[in-house]
């Protein structure tokens, strides 16, 4: 019953997160039918995100036979729809305050995944197509970072700072942007991006960690 307030949650929880993350076909088809039934429910943000994760993977049978190849374009579309759905529902004040921190995380994780999907297409393309997708990926990385640290940073992005002094989604975006700039031969831009990332790490005050090591490693490669 689409009018029942509990129906969207019951619908989403018919399958477990494990089923969705493993990309079980019935579970994904179930998610794909959700927008038509509950077009204004916040769980749609998670649904589109999970559909995007499904699209970016190869799916094999138990015998190892390829059943379905990854579809980066479909993944990009799903991730972008997760972002726009969040923004639309937030503007219409349809996201409950208790759910907001979690959905903010999903929204920015979807944006990061969209950038990575564009980067994956660029890495397997040539000529003009490659350049276009390099630009798409760089643009999405920059937009995400700007939401967190720009002079007009979005209040929704700032919510993630209540959970950690250096949100993982920002840390990964800064690292991936620097690595992409290095590959493109933009050495000075890559060094600036890495220095910014190291500053944010220092402000978060970690004593050690794999992420911190990665950034110093990338600086060593540039040098």
N, C-alpha and C positions, 0 to 999 in steps of 0.2 A: 504494500500500500504506500504509494509515494507521498501521501499526506501524513503518514505516521512519522512522528519525530524520531522514532528509534529505528526506522526501516533502513536508512543509509548506513548506520553503524553495523546493523545486523547483516546487511548485504555485503559490506566490505569484509567483515569477519567470517564470512562463510568459508573462506579458505584462510590458511595461516600465512603469516609473513614468509615463512620458510617456503611454502608453495609458490608464492609470488616471486620471491627472490631466485628460486631455482628455475623459474620460467615454465612451470607446468602449463601445458597448453589450455586445459580447461579453466584453470585459474586466471590466465591472462584474458581469455575470451570473456570470462565473467567480468573482469575489470573493464574491458573495452565496451561493455554494454551499460556501464554505470552512468556515463554522462547523459544519456537519453532519459534515464529514470530520475536522476537527482542532479540537475544541471547547476544548482546553486549551493551544493554542500561542500564544506571545506575538505572533506576526505578526497574530493576529486584531485586536489593538488598531489596527494600521495599516489593516487591511482595513475595519473599521467606519468609521474616520475617512475613508477614501477614498470609501466608499459615501455618507457624509454630504455630502462635497463635491459628489458627483454629483447628489444630490437637491436641492441649493440652487441649481442652475443651470438656465436654459432651454437646451434643446438644439434646434439648427436643422439642417436639411438643407443640403447644399452650395448649394442654390438660395435659402437663407434662409427656408424654410418651417418654422414651428414644429412640431417632432415631439413634444416633451414639455415641459410646463411645469414650472417649479421646484415642489418640494413641501417647504415649510418644516417641516411636521409630521414628515415622514419623515426630514428632515435632523436635526431635534432628537432623534428616537429613535435614529438611528444614532450621533450624537455621544455621547449619553448611554450607549449600549451600549459604545462605545469606552472611556469612563471606567470604567464598572463592570467591564468585562472586565479592564482593567489592575489595578484594585484587587483583584479576585478572584484573579487569577493571582499578584499580588505576595504576597497573604496566604498562598497555597498554596505559595509559594517556587518558582514555575514560570518566573520570569523570570531569565534568565542575567545575571550581573553586567556582562558586556561590553555587553549590549543595554540595560541599565537607563537610562543617560542619554538615549539616543535615544527610548526609549519613554515616559519621563517627559515629554519635550518634546511628543510626540504626544498624550499623555493630557491635558496642560493646553491644548494647542492645540485639542483637541476640546471642552474645556469652554468656552474662549473663543468658539469657533464656535457652540456651543449658545446662549450668551448673545446673540450677534449675531443668530441666527436668531429667538429670541424677540423681540428688539428690532424686527426686520424685520416680524414679524406685528403688533406693537403699532402701528408706524408706518402700516400700511395698514388698520387696524381702527378701529372707533368704539365709543363707549359702554363698557359693562361689559367686553366682550371686550378692548378696548384697555387698560383699567386692569389687567386680570388679567395680560396679557402684559408690560406695563410692570413689574409686580411680579416676574414670573418672571425677566425679564432682569436687573433690579437685584439680585435675590437671587443669581443665578449669578455676576454680576460680583463681588459682595461676598464670596461664598464662595471664589472663585478668589484674590482679593487676600488674604483672611485666611490661606489656605494658605501664602502666601509671607511675609507680614510680621506675622502675628498672634503673640500670646504663646505659643500652642501650635502654631506653624507646622509643617507636615508635613515630615519629613526628606526625602521624595521630591521635594517642590517645591524644597527648598534645594539639591538636586543641580544645578539649572540655574545656580546662582550660580558653579559651578566653570567655566562656559563664558563667562560675562559678568557684570559687576557689577550690571547692571540688565536682567534677562531681558526679551526683547521681548514675551512673552505677558503679563507683569505690566504693562509699560509701556502696552500697548494696552488692557488691561482698565481701568487707572486713568483713561486718557484718555476711553474710551467711557463709563465711569460718570459722569464729570464732565459730559460733553456731554449725557447723558441727564438728569441732575439739572437742568442749566440749562434744557433744553427744558420740563421739568416745573415750572419756576418755583421750584425749591429752590436759590435763589441761594447761601445760606450753605453748604449742603452741597456744592454744586459748587465753591465757592471753597476749601473745606477739602480736597476731593479733588485739586484742581489744585495746591494748596500741598504736599500730600503727594508728589504726582508730581514736582514741581520739587525737593523735598528729595532724593528718590531719584536724580534726574538729577545733582544737585550731588555726591552721595556717589559716583556712578559717575565723576565728573570729566570729562564731555565738554566740549570747548571750544565746540562748535557742533553743529548737526544739525537735520534737519527735525523730529524728534520734539520737541526742545526749543523750536523755533519754534512748533509747534502749541500747546504748553501756554501760552506767553506770549500767543499770539493769542487763545486761549479766555479767558484772564484779562482781556484787553482788552475782549472782547465783554461779559463780565460787568460790568466797570466802566462 
